Amino acid sequence: MGDAGEGLVDADSRIQERLDEVAREREQKRAKGPKDPEAVREFESLRMARAEFERQLATPAYERRWPAIKQGIEELDRRMNALKDRLE
């Protein structure tokens, strides 16, 4: 019966060690932060603009503008991909 108790204690200690490790990793990521805060702001702005274009693309009232909207989405994607290097 004593062996079963030791197994539970070992499992609890392993779980606690893993939780501590995950907490340390999370704190390190938070402490690092993005390389360029301005790039984060710009990326979020582009992401919101892309969402607006997608909303317009789904609306039949904008059918005549669809080619321009699609071109705008492609441009936003290009800019967002260029910013990803500055974010990492």
ZIDA-V277487 format. One record per residue. RES is the residue in one small letter. PHI is phi in degrees with one decimal (NA if undefined). Layout:
BEGIN
{{RES/PHI} {RES/PHI}}
END
This chain:
BEGIN
{{m/NA} {g/-65.5} {d/-65.3} {a/-64.2} {g/-64.6} {e/-64.5} {g/-61.9} {l/-66.9} {v/-64.6} {d/-63.2} {a/-64.0} {d/-62.1} {s/-68.5} {r/-65.9} {i/-63.1} {q/-64.3} {e/-62.5} {r/-66.7} {l/-61.4} {d/-63.0} {e/-63.5} {v/-63.1} {a/-63.5} {r/-63.8} {e/-61.9} {r/-63.0} {e/-66.3} {q/-65.1} {k/-63.9} {r/-67.2} {a/-69.5} {k/-63.2} {g/67.2} {p/-73.0} {k/-64.5} {d/-134.6} {p/-60.6} {e/-64.8} {a/-65.6} {v/-62.9} {r/-61.1} {e/-64.8} {f/-61.9} {e/-64.9} {s/-63.9} {l/-64.8} {r/-63.5} {m/-68.2} {a/-63.5} {r/-63.9} {a/-62.3} {e/-66.3} {f/-61.6} {e/-63.6} {r/-63.4} {q/-65.9} {l/-64.6} {a/-83.5} {t/-97.4} {p/-61.1} {a/-63.6} {y/-104.7} {e/-55.0} {r/-67.1} {r/-92.1} {w/-51.6} {p/-59.5} {a/-68.0} {i/-65.1} {k/-62.3} {q/-64.1} {g/-62.9} {i/-63.2} {e/-61.2} {e/-65.3} {l/-62.4} {d/-60.9} {r/-61.9} {r/-65.7} {m/-65.2} {n/-64.4} {a/-67.0} {l/-77.2} {k/-57.4} {d/-62.8} {r/-75.3} {l/-86.0} {e/-86.2}}
END
